[in-house]
Amino acid sequence: MIPDFLVTHSGGFHADELLSSVILTRLFPDARIVRSRSPEWITPGADRIIYDVGGAYDAAAQIFDHHQRGAPLRDDEQPYSSFGLIWKHYGRDYLAASNLPEDNIELVHASFDLSFVLPIDLMDNGALSPSGPLAGLTLPALLEALKPVFDETDPEADDRAFHVALAIARSFVEARIAKSAAKLRAEALVHQAIVDAGENRVLELPMGMPFRPAVVKAGADHLLFVVHPRDKDWCLTTIRRDDEGFAVRADLPAAWAGLTNGDLEAASGVKGASFCHNGRFVAAAKTREAALAMAEIAVTEATSA
């Protein structure tokens, strides 16, 4: 059934119904969003999907609220918001409509649910309350900052602001999904490069891409550095030890720190060496051969220490 109406509540808006609207309007672009609390709109019907309002959760009746007693919980007892419910029932269709390869849909659905949807669910239900200087910069806080000011008297202001915020929310969802899909494509490329590298301590990639997840997944603990082209130059990077923090498996040589061009060529002995960050986690060269030569020197110093 293709709905004619996507019904959510009127008044001030929150991230959960905005993000739910992103999913539903992608799937049902001809449906009209109706923001209302009137009984004639929030009563289930064959022509509508109702979310974040209505006092019931019944997927068969296409109503997805979470404010009522006995509100739905995840398998781990964490609460859903309307976004979590909509993602649960419509997320896979959204990913398919976004041209994600069928083999990747379950992986991306689960990953997006855990990293993006769940935090929205928890914050909307008061089960997660960010604090400190960044509290006001969470996605829900930024989206809700687009609501009209308290003394705005135009009765259409809420709806106008909702649609402005909806466009912004859409860009975040689409970008996050695209990045998740890209990571899976990168994983395949990195895995093949690891196979090609064998026992070499340097991993050469055809372009810059996320590589650490695939390196960890492959158990390639022997790898210390990565080389890849970047625009007209070549990049030499370190590999972080952990997802958090900046500790790396091996630093670039201390003698290179902060040097560029001729100074770096003299310090490294590599013609074409062009830059080394003072933090010794990334360097650049003018050619592939120079980048690989720098990598081999870095490996020798790191393994002989």
C-alpha positions, 0 to 999 in steps of 0.5 A: 500500500502506498500512502497518501499521507505521512502524519506526524504531530504539529507544534515543535519538532524533534529529531526523531520525527524529522529523521523518520520523515527523511526515510518515509519521504524517500520511499513515498515521495508523492505522499503529503506530510500532515502535521496534526494532533486532530483525531481525524488525522491520528486515527489509523487508516489505509491511506496513511502512515502515522508516526510519533503521535497517536498513542499506539505502535501497530506496524500492521495498522501503520502507526508508530508512536512510542509515548504510550504506556507499554511503549516498544523496547528493543531486544536489549530493553532500550527504548525506541523513538519513532525514528527507531520504529520507522527504521526497523520497518522501513530502513531496508526498503530505504537502503534498497531505494538508495541503490545499495547493493543487496548484499550490503543492506543488512550490514548497513542497516545494522550499522546505521541503527547502532551508530546513528538511530539508537543514539537518537532514540536514547536522547529522545527518550531521555535515556542519554543526556549529553553534557559538557561543551558539546552537548548543544552540538549534537544532531538533535540539538542542532535540528531543534535549534531551527524551531521558531523562537518563542514569540513567533506569532505566525501560525505557519512558522512551525511548519515552515521551520519543519521543512527547512529542518527536514532538508538538513536532516535528509543531507545527514542521513544520506551522507551517513548512508553513503559513507557506510556503503563506501566503507564496505567498498573500501574494505574489499579493496583494502583486503585485496591490497593486503593479500597482494602485500603479503608479508610486506610491512607497507600496504599500497592502496590505489587511492586514499580510503578508510583502511584501518577497519579492514586491516584489523579485520584481516588480522594484518598486525604486521603492517606499519604504513600505508602508501597511496596517491593523493592528487598529483602527489603520494601520501605515506601514513601511519596506522592507528593502534586503536579506534580511539586516540592517536597512538600509532603502530610506528611513527615516521622517523623523528629526523623528518618531523616538520621538514619539507622539500629540500630539507626533507630530501636531505634528512631522508636521502630520498629525492622527491620527498616533499613533506612530513607532519611535525606529528610524524603521522603523515608524509608526502612525496612527489612520486610513487617511488619516493613514497615507497622509498620513504616507507621502507626507511620508516620500516627499517627505523621502526623495526630496528629500534 
